Amino acid sequence: MIVSTRGRYALRVMLDLAEHAKESGNGIPLKAVAERQEISKKYLESIVSSLVKGGLITGSSGRNGGYRLTRPAEEYTVGEILELTEGPFVVVSCLSSGAEKPADCPRASECRTLPLWTEFGRIAKSYFDGKKLSDLLPPSSEN
């Protein structure tokens, strides 16, 4: 499984919003996030749009507008952020219908490697679901 720049940048945006939430009584402008993270504002616009649609952040426009988390950093998992931006955790294409059952594969019943990939997919998902956004913040930035 490869996490694309979209997933990595989404995680960086979420961390930036969590880290700078206390210093801003209002939302955090995307321009400020883009500058701190050295990521194109235009690219971040599509990422934050997904995060807003997924309910992970809210955005407002106007003088005091910007983005903010919808809940405390310790209530987000890295897994949910990555799944929202990357889609389901899939380590091999034959598991694309879900981690527990193989897609329509004529060899599924006799595939000797399928249990290996299934277990690895569960381990990866469990790992990311076990990490909280707050775990990635410096101790002084936790909400």
LINLINTA-V868215 format. One record per residue. N is the residue number from 1. RES is the residue in one letter. PHI is phi in degrees with one decimal (* if undefined). Layout:
BEGIN
{{N | RES | PHI} {N | RES | PHI}}
END
This chain:
BEGIN
{{1 | M | *} {2 | I | -115.5} {3 | V | -89.3} {4 | S | -75.7} {5 | T | -60.3} {6 | R | -58.0} {7 | G | -67.3} {8 | R | -65.4} {9 | Y | -69.9} {10 | A | -60.4} {11 | L | -64.2} {12 | R | -65.1} {13 | V | -62.5} {14 | M | -60.8} {15 | L | -64.4} {16 | D | -62.0} {17 | L | -63.4} {18 | A | -66.2} {19 | E | -68.8} {20 | H | -103.6} {21 | A | -62.0} {22 | K | -72.6} {23 | E | -80.7} {24 | S | -121.2} {25 | G | -72.6} {26 | N | -111.5} {27 | G | -68.0} {28 | I | -100.3} {29 | P | -61.5} {30 | L | -61.0} {31 | K | -59.4} {32 | A | -66.5} {33 | V | -63.5} {34 | A | -59.8} {35 | E | -67.0} {36 | R | -64.0} {37 | Q | -90.6} {38 | E | 54.2} {39 | I | -126.4} {40 | S | -55.0} {41 | K | -60.5} {42 | K | -62.1} {43 | Y | -66.8} {44 | L | -64.3} {45 | E | -58.2} {46 | S | -71.1} {47 | I | -70.2} {48 | V | -67.3} {49 | S | -59.7} {50 | S | -64.6} {51 | L | -66.6} {52 | V | -67.9} {53 | K | -59.9} {54 | G | -81.1} {55 | G | 79.8} {56 | L | -83.4} {57 | I | -137.4} {58 | T | -122.5} {59 | G | -134.8} {60 | S | -139.5} {61 | S | -107.1} {62 | G | 106.8} {63 | R | -56.3} {64 | N | -102.3} {65 | G | -76.1} {66 | G | 150.4} {67 | Y | -114.9} {68 | R | -152.5} {69 | L | -68.9} {70 | T | -87.2} {71 | R | -151.9} {72 | P | -62.0} {73 | A | -56.9} {74 | E | -72.6} {75 | E | -96.7} {76 | Y | -102.8} {77 | T | -105.8} {78 | V | -60.1} {79 | G | -58.2} {80 | E | -67.5} {81 | I | -67.7} {82 | L | -67.1} {83 | E | -66.2} {84 | L | -64.1} {85 | T | -91.5} {86 | E | -106.1} {87 | G | 96.3} {88 | P | -61.6} {89 | F | -69.9} {90 | V | -134.9} {91 | V | -94.5} {92 | V | -140.2} {93 | S | -62.4} {94 | C | -69.9} {95 | L | -103.8} {96 | S | -64.6} {97 | S | -85.6} {98 | G | 142.6} {99 | A | -67.8} {100 | E | -98.0} {101 | K | -134.3} {102 | P | -72.3} {103 | A | -65.7} {104 | D | -61.3} {105 | C | -125.8} {106 | P | -64.2} {107 | R | -99.6} {108 | A | -53.6} {109 | S | -68.6} {110 | E | -115.9} {111 | C | -72.6} {112 | R | -79.9} {113 | T | -94.7} {114 | L | -55.1} {115 | P | -60.7} {116 | L | -61.4} {117 | W | -67.4} {118 | T | -63.5} {119 | E | -65.0} {120 | F | -61.2} {121 | G | -60.2} {122 | R | -63.7} {123 | I | -63.8} {124 | A | -62.4} {125 | K | -62.6} {126 | S | -61.7} {127 | Y | -60.3} {128 | F | -68.0} {129 | D | -70.5} {130 | G | -86.3} {131 | K | -99.3} {132 | K | -91.1} {133 | L | -55.8} {134 | S | -63.9} {135 | D | -65.3} {136 | L | -95.3} {137 | L | -86.2} {138 | P | -62.3} {139 | P | -51.2} {140 | S | -77.0} {141 | S | -99.8} {142 | E | -64.1} {143 | N | -78.4}}
END
